[in-house]
Amino acid sequence: MLSIIRETPPHVFGVRATGQVTADDLKSVLLPGLEVLTQQYGEIYYLLVLETPVENFTAGAWFQDMIAGLKHFTKWKKAAIVTDEKTVEKFTDAFSYVAPGEFKGFPMSLLDEAIDWLTIKT
């Protein structure tokens, strides 16, 4: 399930992933949120708090995630993935080398630092 995190700066779209995450979650929460963000600001500052193992994302969710990334490919400025899964955190850091914008992984204990990092526009 994806739920919107309201305690972020206005230019940051944040979601919390818990339990099983499906394509419907991405269609009803993530995609509309990214649309609003790009319409209002022309760029994407994104926070994902991953409180569920990545194995809980269905194949359809991964497909919708890929569509979201490609649709807004040039709009990504910063994305912070907050998780205690070290593999996801390292993958996120490495993703910055192949994608536009900055992608950075943070452990759960540094959620506030992740939000602070997203607050600074580049």
C-alpha positions as CSV (number, residue, x, y, z in Angstrom):
1,M,0.0,0.0,0.0
2,L,1.2,3.5,-0.8
3,S,0.1,6.5,1.3
4,I,1.0,10.1,0.8
5,I,3.4,11.8,3.4
6,R,2.0,15.2,4.1
7,E,4.9,16.4,6.3
8,T,7.2,17.4,3.4
9,P,8.0,20.8,1.8
10,P,5.5,21.8,-0.9
11,H,7.9,21.0,-3.8
12,V,8.5,17.4,-2.5
13,F,6.1,14.5,-3.1
14,G,6.5,11.8,-0.5
15,V,5.0,8.4,-0.2
16,R,5.2,5.6,2.4
17,A,5.2,2.0,1.2
18,T,3.8,-0.6,3.6
19,G,2.5,-4.1,3.2
20,Q,2.0,-5.2,-0.4
21,V,2.3,-2.6,-3.1
22,T,0.3,-3.1,-6.3
23,A,-0.1,-1.5,-9.7
24,D,-3.3,0.1,-8.4
25,D,-1.4,1.8,-5.6
26,L,1.0,3.3,-8.1
27,K,-1.9,4.3,-10.5
28,S,-3.9,5.9,-7.7
29,V,-1.2,7.5,-5.5
30,L,2.2,7.8,-7.2
31,L,1.3,8.7,-10.8
32,P,-1.2,11.4,-9.9
33,G,1.2,12.9,-7.3
34,L,4.0,13.1,-9.9
35,E,1.6,14.7,-12.4
36,V,0.6,17.4,-9.9
37,L,4.3,18.0,-9.0
38,T,5.4,18.4,-12.6
39,Q,2.5,20.7,-13.4
40,Q,3.1,22.9,-10.4
41,Y,6.9,22.9,-10.3
42,G,8.2,21.5,-13.6
43,E,10.5,19.1,-11.8
44,I,10.4,16.2,-9.3
45,Y,11.7,16.0,-5.8
46,Y,10.6,12.6,-4.5
47,L,10.6,10.9,-1.1
48,L,9.9,7.1,-0.8
49,V,9.9,5.7,2.7
50,L,10.1,2.0,2.2
51,E,8.7,0.2,5.2
52,T,8.1,-3.0,3.4
53,P,10.5,-5.4,1.7
54,V,10.9,-4.8,-2.0
55,E,9.6,-8.3,-2.5
56,N,6.2,-7.0,-1.5
57,F,6.0,-4.9,-4.8
58,T,4.0,-6.9,-7.3
59,A,5.2,-7.2,-10.9
60,G,2.5,-4.8,-11.9
61,A,3.7,-2.2,-9.4
62,W,7.3,-2.5,-10.8
63,F,5.9,-2.0,-14.3
64,Q,3.9,1.1,-13.2
65,D,7.0,2.4,-11.5
66,M,9.0,2.1,-14.7
67,I,6.3,3.9,-16.6
68,A,6.4,6.8,-14.1
69,G,10.1,7.0,-14.3
70,L,10.1,7.1,-18.1
71,K,7.2,9.4,-18.5
72,H,8.9,12.1,-16.4
73,F,12.5,11.1,-17.3
74,T,13.8,14.6,-17.7
75,K,11.9,16.1,-14.7
76,W,13.7,14.1,-11.9
77,K,15.8,16.4,-9.8
78,K,16.2,14.5,-6.5
79,A,14.9,11.3,-5.1
80,A,15.5,10.0,-1.6
81,I,14.7,6.4,-0.8
82,V,14.6,5.7,2.9
83,T,14.9,2.1,3.9
84,D,16.7,-0.2,6.2
85,E,17.4,-2.6,3.3
86,K,21.1,-1.9,2.5
87,T,20.8,-3.4,-1.0
88,V,18.1,-0.9,-1.9
89,E,20.0,1.9,-0.4
90,K,23.2,1.0,-2.4
91,F,21.2,0.5,-5.7
92,T,19.6,3.9,-5.2
93,D,23.0,5.6,-4.8
94,A,24.3,3.8,-7.9
95,F,21.2,4.8,-9.9
96,S,22.4,8.5,-9.9
97,Y,25.1,7.5,-12.3
98,V,22.7,6.4,-15.1
99,A,19.6,8.6,-14.5
100,P,19.0,12.4,-14.6
101,G,18.9,14.0,-11.2
102,E,20.3,12.8,-7.9
103,F,19.1,9.6,-6.2
104,K,20.2,8.9,-2.7
105,G,19.5,6.1,-0.2
106,F,19.1,6.8,3.5
107,P,18.6,4.5,6.4
108,M,15.3,4.9,8.4
109,S,17.2,6.5,11.2
110,L,18.0,9.4,8.9
111,L,14.5,10.2,7.5
112,D,14.7,13.8,8.7
113,E,18.1,14.2,7.0
114,A,16.6,12.8,3.7
115,I,13.8,15.4,3.9
116,D,16.4,18.1,4.6
117,W,18.4,17.0,1.6
118,L,15.3,17.1,-0.6
119,T,14.4,20.6,0.7
120,I,17.5,22.1,-1.0
121,K,16.6,22.7,-4.6
122,T,19.3,22.1,-7.2
